[in-house]
Amino acid sequence: MNIDGQNTLACLCKVNRDPGHVGKVAPLPHMFVVRDLVVDMANFYAQYKVSPFYRGSSDLNLAVAELLQAYRWVIDSRDDATGERLKQLDDAYKLYRCKTIMNCAAVCPKGLNPGKAIAKLKKGVAVGSPV
Protein backbone atom coordinates (compact mmCIF):
# COMPACT_ATOMS: atom_id res chain seq x y z
CA MET A 1 0.00 0.00 0.00
CA ASN A 2 0.97 3.62 -0.23
CA ILE A 3 0.70 5.14 3.23
CA ASP A 4 1.43 8.82 3.67
CA GLY A 5 3.30 8.83 0.36
CA GLN A 6 5.47 5.77 1.06
CA ASN A 7 5.06 2.36 -0.57
CA THR A 8 4.98 -0.03 2.36
CA LEU A 9 3.34 -3.07 3.88
CA ALA A 10 0.37 -1.98 5.96
CA CYS A 11 0.99 -4.74 8.50
CA LEU A 12 4.48 -3.37 9.23
CA CYS A 13 3.75 0.36 9.02
CA LYS A 14 3.67 2.30 12.27
CA VAL A 15 0.58 4.40 12.79
CA ASN A 16 1.09 8.10 13.42
CA ARG A 17 -0.86 8.65 16.66
CA ASP A 18 -0.71 12.45 16.51
CA PRO A 19 -4.37 13.57 16.73
CA GLY A 20 -3.69 16.38 14.25
CA HIS A 21 -2.21 14.06 11.63
CA VAL A 22 -4.43 13.20 8.70
CA GLY A 23 -3.05 10.07 7.12
CA LYS A 24 -3.46 9.14 3.50
CA VAL A 25 -3.82 5.51 2.47
CA ALA A 26 -3.90 4.49 -1.19
CA PRO A 27 -3.26 1.40 -3.31
CA LEU A 28 0.17 1.01 -4.88
CA PRO A 29 0.50 3.54 -7.69
CA HIS A 30 1.66 1.08 -10.36
CA MET A 31 -1.05 -1.52 -9.81
CA PHE A 32 -4.53 -1.92 -11.30
CA VAL A 33 -7.13 -1.27 -8.60
CA VAL A 34 -9.86 -3.89 -8.30
CA ARG A 35 -11.78 -2.14 -5.55
CA ASP A 36 -10.93 0.31 -2.78
CA LEU A 37 -7.40 -0.69 -1.70
CA VAL A 38 -7.43 -4.13 -3.33
CA VAL A 39 -5.07 -4.39 -6.29
CA ASP A 40 -4.93 -7.00 -9.03
CA MET A 41 -1.86 -9.16 -8.45
CA ALA A 42 -2.43 -11.31 -11.56
CA ASN A 43 0.24 -9.53 -13.63
CA PHE A 44 2.83 -9.89 -10.86
CA TYR A 45 2.14 -13.62 -10.47
CA ALA A 46 2.09 -14.15 -14.25
CA GLN A 47 5.52 -12.53 -14.57
CA TYR A 48 6.85 -14.51 -11.64
CA LYS A 49 5.49 -17.76 -13.07
CA VAL A 50 7.08 -17.35 -16.51
CA SER A 51 10.38 -16.02 -15.25
CA PRO A 52 13.24 -17.09 -17.57
CA PHE A 53 14.82 -18.74 -14.50
CA TYR A 54 12.15 -21.44 -14.61
CA ARG A 55 10.80 -21.67 -18.18
CA GLY A 56 13.19 -19.72 -20.35
CA SER A 57 10.70 -17.04 -21.39
CA SER A 58 12.28 -13.68 -22.12
CA ASP A 59 9.33 -11.59 -23.28
CA LEU A 60 8.41 -9.98 -19.95
CA ASN A 61 10.17 -7.51 -17.70
CA LEU A 62 11.53 -9.00 -14.52
CA ALA A 63 10.12 -7.74 -11.25
CA VAL A 64 12.11 -7.21 -8.05
CA ALA A 65 10.95 -10.54 -6.62
CA GLU A 66 12.15 -12.33 -9.74
CA LEU A 67 15.52 -10.60 -9.63
CA LEU A 68 15.91 -11.60 -5.99
CA GLN A 69 15.06 -15.19 -6.95
CA ALA A 70 17.57 -14.98 -9.79
CA TYR A 71 20.24 -13.86 -7.33
CA ARG A 72 19.50 -16.91 -5.17
CA TRP A 73 20.10 -19.15 -8.19
CA VAL A 74 23.24 -17.32 -9.33
CA ILE A 75 24.99 -17.50 -5.97
CA ASP A 76 24.12 -21.18 -5.49
CA SER A 77 27.41 -23.02 -6.02
CA ARG A 78 25.49 -26.21 -6.87
CA ASP A 79 23.89 -24.64 -9.96
CA ASP A 80 25.59 -25.47 -13.26
CA ALA A 81 23.81 -22.76 -15.29
CA THR A 82 25.22 -19.66 -13.59
CA GLY A 83 26.84 -18.28 -16.74
CA GLU A 84 23.66 -18.78 -18.76
CA ARG A 85 21.57 -17.12 -16.06
CA LEU A 86 23.87 -14.09 -15.99
CA LYS A 87 23.65 -13.82 -19.79
CA GLN A 88 19.83 -13.94 -19.58
CA LEU A 89 19.86 -11.05 -17.14
CA ASP A 90 22.05 -8.83 -19.32
CA ASP A 91 19.17 -6.88 -20.85
CA ALA A 92 17.83 -3.34 -20.45
CA TYR A 93 14.35 -4.69 -19.65
CA LYS A 94 15.47 -7.19 -17.07
CA LEU A 95 18.35 -6.43 -14.74
CA TYR A 96 18.96 -2.83 -15.76
CA ARG A 97 15.31 -1.82 -15.47
CA CYS A 98 15.86 -1.56 -11.71
CA LYS A 99 16.93 1.96 -10.76
CA THR A 100 17.92 0.99 -7.19
CA ILE A 101 15.65 3.47 -5.45
CA MET A 102 15.66 0.91 -2.62
CA ASN A 103 11.93 0.99 -1.83
CA CYS A 104 12.09 -2.79 -2.13
CA ALA A 105 14.47 -3.11 0.81
CA ALA A 106 12.41 -0.76 2.96
CA VAL A 107 9.22 -2.80 2.55
CA CYS A 108 10.52 -6.35 2.24
CA PRO A 109 8.52 -8.43 4.74
CA LYS A 110 11.34 -10.92 5.27
CA GLY A 111 14.07 -8.40 6.00
CA LEU A 112 15.85 -9.14 2.73
CA ASN A 113 17.63 -6.50 0.70
CA PRO A 114 16.65 -6.99 -2.95
CA GLY A 115 18.46 -3.80 -3.96
CA LYS A 116 21.76 -5.18 -2.69
CA ALA A 117 21.16 -8.48 -4.49
CA ILE A 118 20.36 -6.65 -7.73
CA ALA A 119 23.53 -4.58 -7.41
CA LYS A 120 25.52 -7.80 -6.99
CA LEU A 121 23.81 -9.29 -10.05
CA LYS A 122 24.78 -6.21 -12.08
CA LYS A 123 28.37 -6.59 -10.95
CA GLY A 124 28.25 -10.33 -11.70
CA VAL A 125 27.04 -9.66 -15.24
CA ALA A 126 29.82 -7.09 -15.72
CA VAL A 127 32.58 -9.47 -14.63
CA GLY A 128 30.95 -12.63 -16.01
CA SER A 129 30.74 -14.55 -12.74
CA PRO A 130 28.77 -14.41 -9.49
CA VAL A 131 29.98 -11.98 -6.87
MARTORMAR-398201 format. One record per atom (N, C-alpha, C): x, y, z; residue in one letter; chain. Coordinates in Angstrom, 2 decimals. Atoms other than C-alpha are relative to their C-alpha. Layout:
N
REC,X,Y,Z,a,A
...
END
This chain:
131
REC,0.84,-1.17,0.00,m,A
REC,0.00,0.00,0.00,m,A
REC,0.89,1.24,0.00,m,A
REC,-0.69,-1.28,-0.08,n,A
REC,0.97,3.62,-0.23,n,A
REC,-0.60,0.72,1.20,n,A
REC,0.46,-0.63,-1.23,i,A
REC,0.70,5.14,3.23,i,A
REC,0.81,1.26,0.24,i,A
REC,-0.63,-1.32,-0.16,d,A
REC,1.43,8.82,3.67,d,A
REC,1.14,0.22,-1.00,d,A
REC,-0.96,-0.24,1.07,g,A
REC,3.30,8.83,0.36,g,A
REC,1.12,-1.01,-0.12,g,A
REC,-1.05,1.02,0.02,q,A
REC,5.47,5.77,1.06,q,A
REC,-0.60,-1.35,-0.37,q,A
REC,0.41,1.36,0.30,n,A
REC,5.06,2.36,-0.57,n,A
REC,0.48,-0.89,1.14,n,A
REC,-0.36,0.79,-1.17,t,A
REC,4.98,-0.03,2.36,t,A
REC,-0.99,-1.14,0.19,t,A
REC,0.93,1.04,-0.40,l,A
REC,3.34,-3.07,3.88,l,A
REC,-0.81,0.53,1.18,l,A
REC,0.86,-0.56,-1.04,a,A
REC,0.37,-1.98,5.96,a,A
REC,0.20,-0.71,1.34,a,A
REC,-0.15,0.76,-1.24,c,A
REC,0.99,-4.74,8.50,c,A
REC,1.27,0.37,0.76,c,A
REC,-1.26,-0.37,-0.64,l,A
REC,4.48,-3.37,9.23,l,A
REC,0.13,1.51,0.23,l,A
REC,-0.08,-1.46,-0.07,c,A
REC,3.75,0.36,9.02,c,A
REC,-0.47,0.50,1.36,c,A
REC,0.40,-0.59,-1.28,k,A
REC,3.67,2.30,12.27,k,A
REC,-1.05,1.08,-0.24,k,A
REC,1.08,-0.97,0.12,v,A
REC,0.58,4.40,12.79,v,A
REC,0.40,1.29,0.71,v,A
REC,-0.28,-1.29,-0.60,n,A
REC,1.09,8.10,13.42,n,A
REC,-1.16,0.32,0.95,n,A
REC,1.06,-0.19,-1.00,r,A
REC,-0.86,8.65,16.66,r,A
REC,-0.27,1.47,0.33,r,A
REC,0.25,-1.43,-0.20,d,A
REC,-0.71,12.45,16.51,d,A
REC,-1.44,0.31,-0.41,d,A
REC,1.40,-0.27,0.32,p,A
REC,-4.37,13.57,16.73,p,A
REC,-0.19,1.00,-1.14,p,A
REC,0.10,-0.98,1.08,g,A
REC,-3.69,16.38,14.25,g,A
REC,0.42,-0.54,-1.36,g,A
REC,-0.48,0.59,1.25,h,A
REC,-2.21,14.06,11.63,h,A
REC,-1.15,-0.61,-0.79,h,A
REC,0.98,0.62,0.89,v,A
REC,-4.43,13.20,8.70,v,A
REC,0.77,-0.89,-0.96,v,A
REC,-0.73,0.95,0.82,g,A
REC,-3.05,10.07,7.12,g,A
REC,-0.68,-0.23,-1.33,g,A
REC,0.54,0.30,1.31,k,A
REC,-3.46,9.14,3.50,k,A
REC,0.40,-1.43,-0.37,k,A
REC,-0.23,1.39,0.37,v,A
REC,-3.82,5.51,2.47,v,A
REC,-0.53,-0.21,-1.41,v,A
REC,0.38,0.23,1.39,a,A
REC,-3.90,4.49,-1.19,a,A
REC,0.58,-1.32,-0.48,a,A
REC,-0.62,1.21,0.57,p,A
REC,-3.26,1.40,-3.31,p,A
REC,1.34,0.36,-0.64,p,A
REC,-1.29,-0.25,0.65,l,A
REC,0.17,1.01,-4.88,l,A
REC,-0.23,0.70,-1.33,l,A
REC,0.25,-0.82,1.18,p,A
REC,0.50,3.54,-7.69,p,A
REC,0.15,-0.72,-1.33,p,A
REC,-0.25,0.69,1.27,h,A
REC,1.66,1.08,-10.36,h,A
REC,-0.88,-1.22,-0.23,h,A
REC,0.84,1.18,0.09,m,A
REC,-1.05,-1.52,-9.81,m,A
REC,-1.42,0.36,-0.44,m,A
REC,1.39,-0.18,0.39,f,A
REC,-4.53,-1.92,-11.30,f,A
REC,-0.88,-0.23,1.23,f,A
REC,0.85,0.08,-1.18,v,A
REC,-7.13,-1.27,-8.60,v,A
REC,-1.26,-0.80,-0.33,v,A
REC,1.21,0.80,0.16,v,A
REC,-9.86,-3.89,-8.30,v,A
REC,-1.15,0.70,0.70,v,A
REC,1.01,-0.70,-0.79,r,A
REC,-11.78,-2.14,-5.55,r,A
REC,0.65,0.56,1.25,r,A
REC,-0.53,-0.67,-1.20,d,A
REC,-10.93,0.31,-2.78,d,A
REC,1.53,-0.09,0.03,d,A
REC,-1.46,0.14,-0.11,l,A
REC,-7.40,-0.69,-1.70,l,A
REC,0.50,-1.34,-0.53,l,A
REC,-0.35,1.32,0.52,v,A
REC,-7.43,-4.13,-3.33,v,A
REC,0.53,0.16,-1.41,v,A
REC,-0.61,-0.09,1.33,v,A
REC,-5.07,-4.39,-6.29,v,A
REC,0.04,-1.38,-0.65,v,A
REC,-0.06,1.23,0.78,d,A
REC,-4.93,-7.00,-9.03,d,A
REC,1.45,-0.47,-0.04,d,A
REC,-1.35,0.55,-0.05,m,A
REC,-1.86,-9.16,-8.45,m,A
REC,0.27,-0.98,-1.14,m,A
REC,-0.13,0.99,1.07,a,A
REC,-2.43,-11.31,-11.56,a,A
REC,1.23,0.24,-0.87,a,A
REC,-1.16,-0.29,0.83,n,A
REC,0.24,-9.53,-13.63,n,A
REC,1.30,-0.35,0.71,n,A
REC,-1.21,0.34,-0.78,f,A
REC,2.83,-9.89,-10.86,f,A
REC,0.22,-1.51,0.00,f,A
REC,-0.14,1.46,-0.07,y,A
REC,2.14,-13.62,-10.47,y,A
REC,0.28,-0.60,-1.38,y,A
REC,-0.26,0.50,1.35,a,A
REC,2.09,-14.15,-14.25,a,A
REC,1.46,0.21,-0.36,a,A
REC,-1.41,-0.25,0.28,q,A
REC,5.52,-12.53,-14.57,q,A
REC,0.89,-0.92,0.81,q,A
REC,-0.80,0.86,-0.87,y,A
REC,6.85,-14.51,-11.64,y,A
REC,-0.02,-1.44,-0.50,y,A
REC,0.17,1.37,0.46,k,A
REC,5.49,-17.76,-13.07,k,A
REC,0.81,-0.30,-1.26,k,A
REC,-0.70,0.25,1.25,v,A
REC,7.08,-17.35,-16.51,v,A
REC,1.41,0.56,-0.01,v,A
REC,-1.36,-0.53,-0.11,s,A
REC,10.38,-16.02,-15.25,s,A
REC,0.96,-0.88,-0.80,s,A
REC,-0.97,0.78,0.78,p,A
REC,13.24,-17.09,-17.57,p,A
REC,0.83,-0.95,0.84,p,A
REC,-0.78,0.87,-0.87,f,A
REC,14.82,-18.74,-14.50,f,A
REC,-0.72,-1.32,0.26,f,A
REC,0.74,1.25,-0.14,y,A
REC,12.15,-21.44,-14.61,y,A
REC,-0.38,-0.57,-1.37,y,A
REC,0.51,0.51,1.27,r,A
REC,10.80,-21.67,-18.18,r,A
REC,0.72,0.55,-1.21,r,A
REC,-0.75,-0.52,1.12,g,A
REC,13.19,-19.72,-20.35,g,A
REC,-0.70,1.08,-0.80,g,A
REC,0.69,-1.06,0.73,s,A
REC,10.70,-17.04,-21.39,s,A
REC,0.74,1.31,0.20,s,A
REC,-0.73,-1.25,-0.13,s,A
REC,12.28,-13.68,-22.12,s,A
REC,-0.82,1.19,-0.47,s,A
REC,0.81,-1.07,0.57,d,A
REC,9.33,-11.59,-23.28,d,A
REC,-0.59,0.96,1.03,d,A
REC,0.56,-0.87,-1.04,l,A
REC,8.41,-9.98,-19.95,l,A
REC,1.10,0.64,0.82,l,A
REC,-0.94,-0.65,-0.91,n,A
REC,10.17,-7.51,-17.70,n,A
REC,0.08,-0.80,1.29,n,A
REC,-0.14,0.69,-1.27,l,A
REC,11.53,-9.00,-14.52,l,A
REC,-0.32,0.96,1.14,l,A
REC,0.35,-0.79,-1.17,a,A
REC,10.12,-7.74,-11.25,a,A
REC,1.07,-0.20,1.07,a,A
REC,-0.99,0.07,-1.09,v,A
REC,12.11,-7.21,-8.05,v,A
REC,0.03,-1.39,0.61,v,A
REC,0.04,1.34,-0.59,a,A
REC,10.95,-10.54,-6.62,a,A
REC,0.71,-1.01,-0.89,a,A
REC,-0.66,0.91,0.93,e,A
REC,12.15,-12.33,-9.74,e,A
REC,1.51,0.20,0.00,e,A
REC,-1.44,-0.27,-0.04,l,A
REC,15.52,-10.60,-9.63,l,A
REC,0.62,-0.54,1.29,l,A
REC,-0.50,0.56,-1.26,l,A
REC,15.91,-11.60,-5.99,l,A
REC,0.11,-1.52,-0.11,l,A
REC,-0.04,1.45,0.22,q,A
REC,15.06,-15.19,-6.95,q,A
REC,1.17,-0.36,-0.92,q,A
REC,-1.12,0.24,0.90,a,A
REC,17.57,-14.98,-9.79,a,A
REC,1.33,0.04,0.76,a,A
REC,-1.22,-0.12,-0.80,y,A
REC,20.24,-13.86,-7.33,y,A
REC,0.22,-1.27,0.83,y,A
REC,-0.12,1.24,-0.79,r,A
REC,19.50,-16.91,-5.17,r,A
REC,0.54,-1.13,-0.86,r,A
REC,-0.50,1.03,0.90,w,A
REC,20.10,-19.15,-8.19,w,A
REC,1.46,0.25,-0.37,w,A
REC,-1.34,-0.34,0.46,v,A
REC,23.24,-17.32,-9.33,v,A
REC,1.06,-0.27,1.07,v,A
REC,-1.00,0.20,-1.04,i,A
REC,24.99,-17.50,-5.97,i,A
REC,0.06,-1.44,0.52,i,A
REC,0.02,1.40,-0.43,d,A
REC,24.12,-21.18,-5.49,d,A
REC,1.13,-0.75,-0.70,d,A
REC,-1.17,0.66,0.58,s,A
REC,27.41,-23.02,-6.02,s,A
REC,-0.35,-1.35,-0.62,s,A
REC,0.41,1.29,0.55,r,A
REC,25.49,-26.21,-6.87,r,A
REC,-0.61,0.13,-1.39,r,A
REC,0.66,-0.22,1.29,d,A
REC,23.89,-24.64,-9.96,d,A
REC,1.03,0.02,-1.12,d,A
REC,-0.93,0.09,1.13,d,A
REC,25.59,-25.47,-13.26,d,A
REC,-0.29,1.03,-1.09,d,A
REC,0.40,-0.92,1.07,a,A
REC,23.81,-22.76,-15.29,a,A
REC,0.24,1.46,0.36,a,A
REC,-0.24,-1.37,-0.46,t,A
REC,25.22,-19.66,-13.59,t,A
REC,0.34,0.94,-1.15,t,A
REC,-0.39,-0.85,1.13,g,A
REC,26.84,-18.28,-16.74,g,A
REC,-1.18,0.31,-0.91,g,A
REC,1.18,-0.20,0.84,e,A
REC,23.66,-18.78,-18.76,e,A
REC,-0.99,0.95,0.67,e,A
REC,0.93,-0.86,-0.74,r,A
REC,21.57,-17.12,-16.06,r,A
REC,0.47,1.46,-0.03,r,A
REC,-0.53,-1.36,0.06,l,A
REC,23.87,-14.09,-15.99,l,A
REC,-0.19,0.60,-1.40,l,A
REC,0.21,-0.49,1.37,k,A
REC,23.65,-13.82,-19.79,k,A
REC,-1.47,0.37,-0.22,k,A
REC,1.43,-0.30,0.13,q,A
REC,19.83,-13.94,-19.58,q,A
REC,-0.36,1.33,0.65,q,A
REC,0.29,-1.23,-0.72,l,A
REC,19.86,-11.05,-17.14,l,A
REC,0.53,1.24,-0.70,l,A
REC,-0.66,-1.14,0.63,d,A
REC,22.05,-8.83,-19.32,d,A
REC,-0.89,0.61,-1.08,d,A
REC,0.99,-0.59,0.90,d,A
REC,19.17,-6.88,-20.85,d,A
REC,-0.58,1.24,0.66,d,A
REC,0.53,-1.27,-0.54,a,A
REC,17.83,-3.34,-20.45,a,A
REC,-1.36,-0.16,0.65,a,A
REC,1.34,0.19,-0.56,y,A
REC,14.35,-4.69,-19.65,y,A
REC,-0.04,-1.04,1.10,y,A
REC,-0.04,0.98,-1.08,k,A
REC,15.47,-7.19,-17.07,k,A
REC,0.77,0.59,1.17,k,A
REC,-0.83,-0.44,-1.12,l,A
REC,18.35,-6.43,-14.74,l,A
REC,0.14,1.51,0.08,l,A
REC,-0.28,-1.44,-0.02,y,A
REC,18.96,-2.83,-15.76,y,A
REC,-1.24,0.86,0.07,y,A
REC,1.25,-0.75,-0.17,r,A
REC,15.31,-1.82,-15.47,r,A
REC,-0.09,0.54,1.43,r,A
REC,0.00,-0.40,-1.41,c,A
REC,15.86,-1.56,-11.71,c,A
REC,0.88,1.23,0.19,c,A
REC,-0.74,-1.25,-0.19,k,A
REC,16.93,1.96,-10.76,k,A
REC,0.54,0.15,1.42,k,A
REC,-0.51,0.06,-1.37,t,A
REC,17.92,0.99,-7.19,t,A
REC,-0.42,1.19,0.86,t,A
REC,0.55,-1.03,-0.88,i,A
REC,15.65,3.47,-5.45,i,A
REC,-0.06,-0.53,1.43,i,A
REC,-0.06,0.72,-1.27,m,A
REC,15.66,0.91,-2.62,m,A
REC,-1.32,-0.06,0.77,m,A
REC,1.29,0.20,-0.65,n,A
REC,11.93,0.99,-1.83,n,A
REC,-0.20,-1.47,0.34,n,A
REC,0.17,1.44,-0.20,c,A
REC,12.09,-2.79,-2.13,c,A
REC,0.59,-0.45,1.33,c,A
REC,-0.64,0.39,-1.25,a,A
REC,14.47,-3.11,0.81,a,A
REC,-0.77,0.54,1.21,a,A
REC,0.73,-0.62,-1.11,a,A
REC,12.41,-0.76,2.96,a,A
REC,-1.28,-0.74,0.34,a,A
REC,1.29,0.65,-0.25,v,A
REC,9.22,-2.80,2.55,v,A
REC,0.05,-1.51,-0.04,v,A
REC,-0.10,1.45,0.10,c,A
REC,10.52,-6.35,2.24,c,A
REC,-0.44,-0.64,1.31,c,A
REC,0.53,0.57,-1.24,p,A
REC,8.52,-8.43,4.74,p,A
REC,0.93,-1.00,0.67,p,A
REC,-0.90,1.00,-0.57,k,A
REC,11.34,-10.92,5.27,k,A
REC,1.35,0.58,0.40,k,A
REC,-1.25,-0.62,-0.39,g,A
REC,14.07,-8.40,6.00,g,A
REC,1.11,-0.20,-1.00,g,A
REC,-1.01,0.18,1.04,l,A
REC,15.85,-9.14,2.73,l,A
REC,0.33,1.34,-0.62,l,A
REC,-0.38,-1.24,0.66,n,A
REC,17.63,-6.50,0.70,n,A
REC,0.12,-0.27,-1.50,n,A
REC,-0.04,0.27,1.43,p,A
REC,16.65,-6.99,-2.95,p,A
REC,0.91,0.97,-0.75,p,A
REC,-0.85,-0.98,0.68,g,A
REC,18.46,-3.80,-3.96,g,A
REC,1.46,-0.41,0.02,g,A
REC,-1.38,0.46,-0.13,k,A
REC,21.76,-5.18,-2.69,k,A
REC,0.25,-1.21,-0.90,k,A
REC,-0.12,1.18,0.86,a,A
REC,21.16,-8.48,-4.49,a,A
REC,0.05,0.40,-1.47,a,A
REC,0.02,-0.46,1.39,i,A
REC,20.36,-6.65,-7.73,i,A
REC,1.33,0.67,-0.36,i,A
REC,-1.30,-0.63,0.24,a,A
REC,23.53,-4.58,-7.41,a,A
REC,1.08,-1.06,-0.20,a,A
REC,-0.97,1.08,0.15,k,A
REC,25.52,-7.80,-6.99,k,A
REC,-0.19,-0.73,-1.32,k,A
REC,0.24,0.62,1.30,l,A
REC,23.81,-9.29,-10.05,l,A
REC,0.59,0.88,-1.11,l,A
REC,-0.56,-0.89,1.02,k,A
REC,24.78,-6.21,-12.08,k,A
REC,1.51,-0.14,-0.06,k,A
REC,-1.46,0.16,-0.04,k,A
REC,28.37,-6.59,-10.95,k,A
REC,0.40,-1.37,-0.56,k,A
REC,-0.28,1.34,0.53,g,A
REC,28.25,-10.33,-11.70,g,A
REC,-0.10,-0.06,-1.51,g,A
REC,0.14,-0.05,1.45,v,A
REC,27.04,-9.66,-15.24,v,A
REC,1.21,0.72,-0.60,v,A
REC,-1.13,-0.78,0.52,a,A
REC,29.82,-7.09,-15.72,a,A
REC,1.29,-0.81,-0.02,a,A
REC,-1.25,0.77,-0.06,v,A
REC,32.58,-9.47,-14.63,v,A
REC,-0.15,-1.42,-0.54,v,A
REC,0.23,1.32,0.58,g,A
REC,30.95,-12.63,-16.01,g,A
REC,-0.03,-1.15,0.97,g,A
REC,0.09,1.07,-1.00,s,A
REC,30.74,-14.55,-12.74,s,A
REC,-0.70,0.55,1.23,s,A
REC,0.70,-0.48,-1.20,p,A
REC,28.77,-14.41,-9.49,p,A
REC,0.95,0.68,0.97,p,A
REC,-0.81,-0.78,-0.94,v,A
REC,29.98,-11.98,-6.87,v,A
REC,-0.46,-0.28,1.41,v,A
END
